Amino acid sequence: MTEDRLHRDRIPVGIDAPVMPTAVGIVHLGIGAFHRAHQAVYTERAAIATGDTSWGILGVTQRSATVRDQLRPQGGVYAVLTAGEQESSVELIGSVVDVAYPAEETERVLATIAAPSTHVVTLTITEKGYARRPDGSLDTEAVAADLAALAAVTEAGAAAVRPAASAIGLLVRGLAQRAASGAPITVLTCDNMVDNGRVLERLVREAVDAALPGIEGDALRAFLDANVTFPCSMVDRIVPATTPEQRDQVEQALGVRDEGLVVGEPFAQWVIEDRFAGPRPAWEAAGATLTKDVAPFEQAKLRLLNGTHSLVAYSGWLAGHSTIAGGVTDPVIAQRARQYLFEDALPTLTPPDGLDLQQYGEQILARFANPHTGHTTAQVAMDGTQKIPFRWGGVLADSLAAGREPHGVAFGLAAWAEFVRRRTHSGEGVDDPRAAELEALVDAAEMPGGMDGLGDVAGLAGTEEDLRALLALPGLLPENTPDSFVDAVAAEIGAVER
């Protein structure tokens, strides 16, 4: 511990002291910047509101020891810089007790999951961390080392603990160790996946079946049935990468260096399915929403926030804006974003309990205009073929079923098609799992004769024929999308060619 480094035992004068946890109640897998700026903050504020300090967090890293090396020398304490468009503030967080690196500390993590004081395991491991095959099933090869370790311990009893090689494997091994006591535990995923709790539960059960088939796994399966729950949740807060300038800014404000600093926007949301196997922090005292059904909140976020994000990304990039903040403050794009939000998407939603969708939509536009979020248009424009069916597809289908033509969706699709066309022509290409298909469609549409053999009529192949070819990509639009809507998208070509 050096005198110029932030530490739990030496808090700067003039700033509220962080919580001092008296026990570890939560093990968190995937302690990156998002968790530290989101769930850990909710846990901190819940402890302050209730006085219950038994919910300390043992964070677990994934691929490297970086976060451990940032926070352990500081006793787990770090600062969150909330960066708004006009004002910023700094808050110290003490809810993280320590950080463990599985490559060196798997035994400690497993023992903490099994400990009677631990009641919740949370996860932010990104979608890739769930080791799923394209069909959604568990990729047993990706977690093979952990499944082998689980089988070995079950067969031989106490044995040397092998380092965990995957988050899912580590979780299943921890649950197996806890099953010996039968103490209930809640596993709460906080990753952005639809129906995320059910997805995680299915993967855990597939892992058990793969490692311990038949009667070998019956005891663990019975424990999962009776004593473990996997609630769904929805999280939202933009957490950009921390810059050296921000570290310097906070060091000047605190008088000490914080190597664990994270940055977040002022907005934060956490919706949690109220389905816990045992005790939990009073997260609602910190502003979280506990509900019987997370799905309406997920759909609102997907169609309103994510859908608008994509529209601003494609049209903003075409208009020469490098950032989402620049795009959403462009008057033309702002008008089309509002059209999509309030005329297309919002009427397709059932308002979740306690959420004013009109206000939520206005918040989205204000959040996107915050330059501190750092989102670039090119970054948000990635993976369009994976995002469009979910972000715009449902809005399109529901609008057409109700007899409305969604003009904002049409504008967004035209912008996407023009984005793909320009990136293909420039040689930059598109960052998309189906990039080869997209580029082939553009190339085929612009060959002599075009895709339909009619040739390039008055420049048609450079614009409209590309667009029609791209919109015909299997799986992009809902089945039975009428030709009249494709015509409406084509009519937006002039609006996006800026």
Backbone torsions as a table, in degrees:
resi	resn	phi	psi	omega
1	MET	NA	121.2	179.2
2	THR	-102.5	157.6	-174.3
3	GLU	-68.4	-19.9	-177.9
4	ASP	-102.0	16.7	-178.5
5	ARG	-115.3	135.5	175.7
6	LEU	-57.8	140.0	178.1
7	HIS	-152.4	150.8	-179.9
8	ARG	-56.8	-33.9	-177.2
9	ASP	-87.8	1.4	-179.2
10	ARG	-145.5	85.8	-176.2
11	ILE	-92.1	132.8	-179.7
12	PRO	-59.2	145.4	177.7
13	VAL	-69.8	141.7	175.1
14	GLY	93.9	4.4	176.7
15	ILE	-131.6	143.5	-178.0
16	ASP	-59.5	133.5	179.2
17	ALA	-68.2	143.9	178.9
18	PRO	-76.9	168.7	176.5
19	VAL	-63.8	144.2	174.8
20	MET	-111.6	92.6	-176.5
21	PRO	-61.7	143.7	178.6
22	THR	-98.8	-8.3	179.1
23	ALA	-160.8	161.4	171.4
24	VAL	-91.6	117.0	178.4
25	GLY	-110.5	-13.2	-175.7
26	ILE	-133.1	134.4	166.9
27	VAL	-108.0	125.4	-179.0
28	HIS	-113.1	123.0	177.7
29	LEU	-94.5	120.2	179.0
30	GLY	97.9	55.9	-173.5
31	ILE	-85.4	73.1	173.4
32	GLY	-91.3	-165.9	-177.2
33	ALA	-63.9	-37.0	-176.1
34	PHE	-63.1	-47.8	179.5
35	HIS	-59.0	-42.8	-176.8
36	ARG	-67.5	-26.5	179.2
37	ALA	-96.1	-2.3	-175.6
38	HIS	-127.2	-87.6	-173.8
39	GLN	-60.9	-38.1	179.1
40	ALA	-65.0	-33.1	177.5
41	VAL	-69.6	-44.0	176.4
42	TYR	-59.8	-40.4	180.0
43	THR	-66.0	-41.0	177.3
44	GLU	-60.0	-49.8	-175.5
45	ARG	-69.9	-31.8	175.8
46	ALA	-65.2	-40.0	178.0
47	ALA	-64.7	-39.7	178.1
48	ILE	-65.7	-40.5	-177.1
49	ALA	-69.8	-33.5	-173.4
50	THR	-107.0	-18.7	-175.4
51	GLY	80.4	3.3	-179.9
52	ASP	-87.6	109.4	-176.0
53	THR	-104.7	22.1	-176.9
54	SER	-90.6	9.0	-173.9
55	TRP	-111.2	41.7	173.5
56	GLY	-62.6	153.3	-176.3
57	ILE	-112.0	127.9	165.4
58	LEU	-94.7	109.9	178.8
59	GLY	-82.4	147.0	179.3
60	VAL	-125.8	124.1	179.1
61	THR	-77.4	173.8	179.0
62	GLN	-111.9	-73.6	-169.4
63	ARG	-98.2	-17.2	-177.7
64	SER	-148.6	169.7	-179.6
65	ALA	-92.2	11.8	-172.3
66	THR	-56.8	-50.6	-176.7
67	VAL	-66.5	-38.0	175.8
68	ARG	-58.8	-44.2	-177.7
69	ASP	-71.0	-21.3	174.9
70	GLN	-78.2	-44.0	-169.5
71	LEU	-95.4	-32.9	-177.2
72	ARG	-59.9	-42.6	177.1
73	PRO	-65.3	-12.0	179.9
74	GLN	-105.3	10.5	-178.9
75	GLY	66.5	22.3	179.0
76	GLY	88.9	-14.6	-176.2
77	VAL	-78.7	142.3	176.7
78	TYR	-152.8	171.0	-179.7
79	ALA	-109.8	149.3	170.6
80	VAL	-113.6	121.0	174.6
81	LEU	-94.1	112.9	175.9
82	THR	-90.1	112.5	-172.2
83	ALA	-108.3	102.9	177.2
84	GLY	-93.6	174.1	-178.5
85	GLU	-64.4	-34.1	-177.7
86	GLN	-111.0	-35.9	-173.4
87	GLU	-132.0	158.9	175.6
88	SER	-137.2	159.5	179.2
89	SER	-147.5	159.7	-178.7
90	VAL	-123.5	133.6	-179.1
91	GLU	-131.9	132.7	176.1
92	LEU	-87.5	137.7	-179.6
93	ILE	-117.4	126.7	-179.7
94	GLY	-117.8	6.4	-174.7
95	SER	-69.8	-20.6	176.6
96	VAL	-84.3	117.6	-178.4
97	VAL	-80.3	-42.0	-179.3
98	ASP	-165.5	170.6	178.2
99	VAL	-127.3	133.0	179.9
100	ALA	-112.9	144.5	178.8
101	TYR	-108.4	111.8	-172.0
102	PRO	-57.8	-31.7	-179.7
103	ALA	-58.3	-25.8	-178.9
104	GLU	-118.5	-16.5	-170.6
105	GLU	-133.4	32.7	179.8
106	THR	-59.2	-42.1	-178.1
107	GLU	-59.5	-40.3	178.7
108	ARG	-64.9	-42.1	-179.7
109	VAL	-63.9	-45.8	179.7
110	LEU	-61.3	-42.2	-179.7
111	ALA	-65.7	-34.5	-179.7
112	THR	-73.0	-37.9	174.9
113	ILE	-61.8	-36.1	-178.6
114	ALA	-80.0	-15.9	-174.4
115	ALA	-64.8	142.3	-178.3
116	PRO	-63.8	-22.6	179.8
117	SER	-78.5	-15.7	-180.0
118	THR	-88.1	126.5	-177.5
119	HIS	-120.2	-15.0	-175.6
120	VAL	-139.4	136.8	167.1
121	VAL	-113.8	125.5	177.5
122	THR	-114.0	158.7	-177.5
123	LEU	-139.0	137.2	162.0
124	THR	-137.7	86.6	-173.9
125	ILE	-114.8	7.9	-175.4
126	THR	65.9	160.3	-177.8
127	GLU	-57.1	-36.7	-178.1
128	LYS	-64.7	-26.7	-177.7
129	GLY	-71.0	-10.2	-176.8
130	TYR	-86.7	2.0	172.4
131	ALA	48.9	55.8	-179.8
132	ARG	-105.5	144.6	170.8
133	ARG	-76.9	168.7	178.9
134	PRO	-55.4	-29.1	179.5
135	ASP	-85.0	2.9	177.8
136	GLY	93.1	-9.6	-179.7
137	SER	-78.6	165.9	-178.5
138	LEU	-69.0	132.1	173.3
139	ASP	-82.6	91.3	-173.9
140	THR	-64.5	-25.3	177.1
141	GLU	-67.6	-36.5	-178.5
142	ALA	-68.3	-25.6	-178.4
143	VAL	-114.4	16.4	-173.5
144	ALA	-58.1	-40.3	-177.4
145	ALA	-63.3	-39.7	179.8
146	ASP	-73.1	-35.8	178.0
147	LEU	-66.4	-37.4	176.7
148	ALA	-65.6	-39.0	178.1
149	ALA	-64.6	-40.2	178.3
150	LEU	-64.3	-44.8	179.7
151	ALA	-63.1	-38.8	-178.4
152	ALA	-65.6	-42.4	179.3
153	VAL	-66.9	-39.6	-179.7
154	THR	-64.5	-37.6	-178.1
155	GLU	-78.2	-40.0	-171.5
156	ALA	-104.1	-3.6	-176.2
157	GLY	75.8	-142.2	-178.6
158	ALA	-59.7	132.1	-180.0
159	ALA	-153.2	165.2	177.1
160	ALA	-59.2	134.9	-176.3
161	VAL	-81.3	122.2	177.6
162	ARG	-81.1	140.6	177.9
163	PRO	-59.1	138.6	178.9
164	ALA	-68.0	142.6	-179.6
165	ALA	-111.7	-6.6	-178.8
166	SER	-153.2	153.9	179.3
167	ALA	-67.1	-42.7	-179.7
168	ILE	-65.2	-42.2	177.5
169	GLY	-62.3	-42.4	178.0
170	LEU	-61.6	-43.2	179.4
171	LEU	-61.8	-47.8	-177.7
172	VAL	-63.9	-39.7	177.9
173	ARG	-65.2	-37.8	177.2
174	GLY	-65.9	-41.1	178.5
175	LEU	-65.1	-37.3	178.4
176	ALA	-63.9	-39.2	178.8
177	GLN	-69.1	-36.3	178.9
178	ARG	-69.9	-30.8	-177.9
179	ALA	-58.4	-23.5	179.6
180	ALA	-60.2	-33.2	179.1
181	SER	-92.2	-22.2	-177.9
182	GLY	76.8	7.8	-177.9
183	ALA	-71.2	132.8	-178.0
184	PRO	-65.5	154.2	178.7
185	ILE	-154.4	148.8	177.9
186	THR	-107.8	134.9	177.0
187	VAL	-113.4	113.1	-170.7
188	LEU	-117.7	104.2	176.2
189	THR	-80.9	139.3	179.8
190	CYS	-121.5	26.9	178.4
191	ASP	-93.2	154.3	-175.6
192	ASN	-79.5	80.5	173.9
193	MET	-135.4	139.2	177.2
194	VAL	-63.9	133.4	178.6
195	ASP	57.6	42.5	-167.9
196	ASN	-60.8	-34.9	179.5
197	GLY	-64.7	-41.9	178.8
198	ARG	-67.9	-37.4	177.2
199	VAL	-59.9	-47.6	-178.5
200	LEU	-64.7	-42.9	-180.0
201	GLU	-60.1	-42.7	-179.9
202	ARG	-62.2	-41.8	179.9
203	LEU	-65.4	-41.0	178.2
204	VAL	-61.2	-44.8	-179.0
205	ARG	-67.6	-35.8	176.1
206	GLU	-65.6	-36.5	177.6
207	ALA	-65.1	-42.8	178.1
208	VAL	-62.1	-44.5	-179.6
209	ASP	-63.4	-36.3	-179.1
210	ALA	-72.9	-39.3	-177.8
211	ALA	-81.1	-36.4	-173.3
212	LEU	-131.4	71.5	-178.2
213	PRO	-69.4	154.7	175.1
214	GLY	66.4	-145.3	-173.3
215	ILE	-67.2	-20.6	179.3
216	GLU	-58.7	-34.8	-176.7
217	GLY	-99.5	4.2	-175.2
218	ASP	-60.8	-40.8	-177.7
219	ALA	-65.5	-41.3	179.8
220	LEU	-69.2	-39.5	177.6
221	ARG	-63.7	-38.3	178.2
222	ALA	-65.6	-36.7	177.0
223	PHE	-64.6	-44.4	178.0
224	LEU	-60.8	-41.8	-179.0
225	ASP	-62.1	-42.9	-169.5
226	ALA	-95.5	-25.1	-166.2
227	ASN	-132.8	5.2	-178.3
228	VAL	-129.1	132.7	173.2
229	THR	-120.2	154.5	-178.4
230	PHE	-129.0	76.9	-178.9
231	PRO	-64.8	153.9	170.7
232	CYS	-84.9	157.4	175.0
233	SER	-152.2	162.7	174.2
234	MET	-132.9	130.5	-178.3
235	VAL	-121.6	152.0	177.6
236	ASP	-156.9	120.3	167.1
237	ARG	-170.7	131.6	177.4
238	ILE	-80.3	123.3	-177.0
239	VAL	-125.6	89.6	-179.1
240	PRO	-73.4	163.8	176.7
241	ALA	-63.3	140.0	179.3
242	THR	-74.2	132.3	-179.2
243	THR	-96.6	157.6	175.2
244	PRO	-57.4	-35.5	179.6
245	GLU	-64.3	-37.7	178.5
246	GLN	-69.5	-37.1	175.6
247	ARG	-61.6	-42.1	179.0
248	ASP	-65.6	-40.2	179.7
249	GLN	-60.6	-45.3	-178.4
250	VAL	-72.9	-34.9	176.2
251	GLU	-61.4	-39.9	179.0
252	GLN	-66.1	-38.2	-178.8
253	ALA	-71.8	-38.6	-175.9
254	LEU	-90.5	-26.7	-175.3
255	GLY	85.3	2.1	177.1
256	VAL	-140.1	158.9	-179.3
257	ARG	-86.5	135.6	177.0
258	ASP	-119.0	106.0	179.7
259	GLU	-79.3	-11.4	-179.4
260	GLY	-101.5	11.2	-176.6
261	LEU	-54.8	136.3	170.9
262	VAL	-127.2	159.0	-176.0
263	VAL	-123.5	139.5	177.3
264	GLY	-142.1	155.6	174.1
265	GLU	-73.4	166.3	179.7
266	PRO	-64.2	-31.8	-176.7
267	PHE	-77.3	140.1	171.7
268	ALA	-150.0	143.1	179.5
269	GLN	-143.2	139.1	175.4
270	TRP	-143.8	115.3	178.6
271	VAL	-112.4	126.4	-172.7
272	ILE	-128.0	131.1	173.0
273	GLU	-67.7	125.4	-175.3
274	ASP	-80.9	76.3	-176.9
275	ARG	-143.7	78.5	-174.9
276	PHE	-108.4	145.5	-179.6
277	ALA	-81.7	-19.7	-177.4
278	GLY	-158.2	-153.7	-179.0
279	PRO	-62.4	158.8	177.8
280	ARG	-151.4	160.9	173.5
281	PRO	-65.5	156.9	177.3
282	ALA	-83.7	64.6	-175.6
283	TRP	-61.0	-27.2	178.6
284	GLU	-63.6	-25.7	177.1
285	ALA	-68.7	-16.3	178.1
286	ALA	-103.4	5.9	176.2
287	GLY	107.9	-1.8	177.3
288	ALA	-71.8	155.4	177.8
289	THR	-105.3	120.6	174.6
290	LEU	-98.3	129.5	-172.7
291	THR	-146.0	161.8	175.7
292	LYS	-80.1	-21.8	-173.8
293	ASP	-143.5	114.2	-179.9
294	VAL	-82.4	-21.9	-170.6
295	ALA	-53.1	-44.7	-179.8
296	PRO	-62.9	-32.5	177.2
297	PHE	-70.3	-40.9	178.0
298	GLU	-60.6	-44.5	-177.9
299	GLN	-66.2	-38.8	177.5
300	ALA	-62.4	-43.0	179.0
301	LYS	-65.6	-43.8	-177.1
302	LEU	-62.3	-48.4	-174.3
303	ARG	-80.2	-39.4	-176.9
304	LEU	-83.9	-60.6	-175.0
305	LEU	-72.2	-57.2	-175.3
306	ASN	-66.2	-39.5	179.3
307	GLY	-63.0	-42.5	178.1
308	THR	-67.7	-37.9	178.2
309	HIS	-55.7	-46.2	-179.4
310	SER	-66.2	-43.0	179.8
311	LEU	-59.4	-45.3	179.9
312	VAL	-66.5	-36.0	-178.6
313	ALA	-63.8	-50.9	-176.5
314	TYR	-68.8	-49.6	-178.3
315	SER	-69.0	-34.2	178.0
316	GLY	-66.1	-42.8	178.3
317	TRP	-61.6	-43.6	179.6
318	LEU	-61.9	-32.6	-178.6
319	ALA	-86.2	2.7	175.8
320	GLY	91.4	12.9	179.0
321	HIS	-91.6	126.4	-179.2
322	SER	-81.7	-22.6	-177.3
323	THR	-119.1	157.7	175.2
324	ILE	-63.8	-37.8	179.0
325	ALA	-60.7	-39.8	177.4
326	GLY	-68.1	-37.9	-179.7
327	GLY	-66.9	-46.3	-173.3
328	VAL	-73.6	-16.5	176.1
329	THR	-95.1	0.3	171.4
330	ASP	-72.8	124.1	-174.1
331	PRO	-56.1	-39.6	-179.0
332	VAL	-67.1	-46.1	-179.1
333	ILE	-68.5	-39.3	178.4
334	ALA	-58.7	-40.6	-179.7
335	GLN	-66.0	-40.1	179.5
336	ARG	-73.3	-32.6	175.5
337	ALA	-63.3	-42.5	178.2
338	ARG	-66.2	-38.0	177.7
339	GLN	-60.4	-47.3	179.4
340	TYR	-62.8	-49.2	-176.5
341	LEU	-58.5	-56.5	-166.1
342	PHE	-95.7	-23.8	179.8
343	GLU	-100.0	-32.4	-178.3
344	ASP	-95.5	-62.0	-168.5
345	ALA	-76.9	-47.6	-173.1
346	LEU	-57.9	-42.3	-179.4
347	PRO	-65.2	-14.0	-179.5
348	THR	-88.2	-2.1	-172.6
349	LEU	-107.6	149.0	167.7
350	THR	-94.9	120.4	-176.1
351	PRO	-60.5	125.7	174.3
352	PRO	-65.0	154.4	179.3
353	ASP	-55.8	126.0	174.2
354	GLY	82.2	2.4	-178.5
355	LEU	-115.0	117.5	176.5
356	ASP	-83.9	107.1	-173.7
357	LEU	-66.3	-33.1	177.5
358	GLN	-63.9	-46.8	178.2
359	GLN	-64.5	-40.4	179.0
360	TYR	-60.5	-41.7	177.7
361	GLY	-62.5	-42.6	178.0
362	GLU	-64.2	-38.5	177.2
363	GLN	-60.8	-40.3	-179.7
364	ILE	-58.1	-47.9	-179.1
365	LEU	-63.7	-39.6	178.5
366	ALA	-66.5	-38.8	179.7
367	ARG	-64.7	-43.7	-179.0
368	PHE	-63.9	-27.4	-178.8
369	ALA	-78.8	-7.6	-179.5
370	ASN	-74.5	112.2	-175.8
371	PRO	-67.3	-17.2	-177.4
372	HIS	-75.5	-13.0	-179.7
373	THR	-69.6	-27.8	171.6
374	GLY	75.1	5.6	-179.1
375	HIS	-70.1	130.2	176.7
376	THR	-95.0	153.5	179.1
377	THR	-64.7	-39.0	-179.9
378	ALA	-64.7	-37.4	179.7
379	GLN	-64.9	-47.6	-178.2
380	VAL	-70.8	-24.2	-179.2
381	ALA	-76.4	-6.9	179.8
382	MET	-62.8	153.7	170.0
383	ASP	57.8	38.9	-176.3
384	GLY	-58.5	-39.7	-177.9
385	THR	-67.0	-21.6	177.2
386	GLN	-85.7	-28.4	-175.1
387	LYS	-90.5	-41.4	-172.4
388	ILE	-57.4	-44.2	-179.0
389	PRO	-59.2	-30.6	-178.1
390	PHE	-91.3	-38.1	-175.8
391	ARG	-78.8	-42.1	-177.2
392	TRP	-109.4	-24.2	-174.7
393	GLY	-60.3	-45.8	179.8
394	GLY	-67.0	-38.5	177.3
395	VAL	-62.8	-43.2	179.9
396	LEU	-62.9	-49.4	-177.4
397	ALA	-63.3	-45.4	-177.7
398	ASP	-68.4	-36.6	179.5
399	SER	-66.0	-47.6	-179.7
400	LEU	-62.9	-37.6	178.7
401	ALA	-63.9	-30.0	-180.0
402	ALA	-89.7	3.9	178.1
403	GLY	83.6	17.3	179.2
404	ARG	-111.6	140.5	173.5
405	GLU	-97.1	117.6	-175.2
406	PRO	-80.6	96.6	-175.0
407	HIS	-67.9	-31.9	177.6
408	GLY	-66.3	-40.2	176.3
409	VAL	-62.9	-42.3	179.1
410	ALA	-59.6	-44.1	177.4
411	PHE	-61.8	-44.5	-179.7
412	GLY	-61.7	-42.4	179.1
413	LEU	-66.5	-38.7	176.6
414	ALA	-63.1	-39.7	178.6
415	ALA	-65.6	-41.8	178.3
416	TRP	-60.8	-48.3	-178.2
417	ALA	-61.6	-41.1	179.0
418	GLU	-69.1	-35.5	175.0
419	PHE	-59.8	-48.4	179.8
420	VAL	-62.1	-43.5	-178.5
421	ARG	-62.1	-46.4	-177.7
422	ARG	-68.3	-41.2	-179.9
423	ARG	-65.7	-34.9	177.7
424	THR	-67.7	-44.7	-179.7
425	HIS	-64.8	-37.8	-176.1
426	SER	-76.0	-14.8	-176.8
427	GLY	88.7	-5.6	177.6
428	GLU	-69.0	-31.7	-178.4
429	GLY	72.6	174.0	179.2
430	VAL	-113.8	141.2	177.8
431	ASP	-87.2	93.4	-172.2
432	ASP	-156.4	141.0	178.8
433	PRO	-58.7	-23.6	-179.0
434	ARG	-109.3	29.9	-175.7
435	ALA	-58.0	-41.6	-178.3
436	ALA	-62.1	-39.9	177.9
437	GLU	-64.9	-43.2	-178.8
438	LEU	-62.9	-46.3	-178.6
439	GLU	-65.4	-36.9	178.2
440	ALA	-65.1	-38.1	178.5
441	LEU	-64.8	-42.8	178.7
442	VAL	-64.1	-44.7	-178.8
443	ASP	-63.9	-42.2	-178.3
444	ALA	-66.5	-38.7	-178.8
445	ALA	-65.8	-23.9	-175.1
446	GLU	-105.8	7.7	173.4
447	MET	-71.5	156.2	174.8
448	PRO	-54.1	126.9	-177.3
449	GLY	95.7	-20.1	178.7
450	GLY	64.6	-179.8	-178.6
451	MET	-69.0	-25.9	-177.6
452	ASP	-103.5	5.4	177.5
453	GLY	79.7	3.4	-176.0
454	LEU	-87.8	-14.9	-178.9
455	GLY	83.5	176.9	-178.8
456	ASP	-86.5	105.9	-178.8
457	VAL	-98.2	112.3	177.3
458	ALA	52.4	41.6	177.2
459	GLY	79.6	8.3	-177.1
460	LEU	-57.9	-40.4	-174.7
461	ALA	-64.1	-23.7	-179.1
462	GLY	-78.2	-16.1	-175.7
463	THR	-134.0	-76.0	-171.8
464	GLU	-65.8	-38.5	-179.4
465	GLU	-67.0	-38.1	173.6
466	ASP	-57.1	-49.1	-176.5
467	LEU	-59.5	-47.0	-177.7
468	ARG	-65.9	-36.1	177.5
469	ALA	-65.7	-42.6	-179.3
470	LEU	-67.6	-40.1	-179.7
471	LEU	-67.8	-19.5	178.6
472	ALA	-83.8	-0.4	178.8
473	LEU	-56.3	123.9	-178.4
474	PRO	-55.0	131.8	177.1
475	GLY	88.5	-7.7	-177.3
476	LEU	-75.4	-50.7	-179.0
477	LEU	-106.9	157.9	177.6
478	PRO	-58.1	149.7	176.3
479	GLU	-59.3	147.1	177.6
480	ASN	66.7	22.1	171.6
481	THR	-61.9	124.4	-173.7
482	PRO	-70.1	153.0	177.4
483	ASP	-60.2	-29.4	-179.2
484	SER	-62.6	-32.7	177.8
485	PHE	-73.0	-39.0	175.9
486	VAL	-60.2	-37.8	175.3
487	ASP	-61.3	-38.8	179.5
488	ALA	-65.6	-37.1	176.3
489	VAL	-65.2	-44.1	-179.9
490	ALA	-60.5	-33.1	-179.3
491	ALA	-68.5	-15.0	-179.9
492	GLU	-89.5	0.0	-176.8
493	ILE	-55.9	-45.2	-179.4
494	GLY	-62.0	-32.5	-177.8
495	ALA	-71.1	-28.3	-177.1
496	VAL	-95.6	-15.1	180.0
497	GLU	-83.6	79.9	-177.3
498	ARG	-108.6	NA	NA
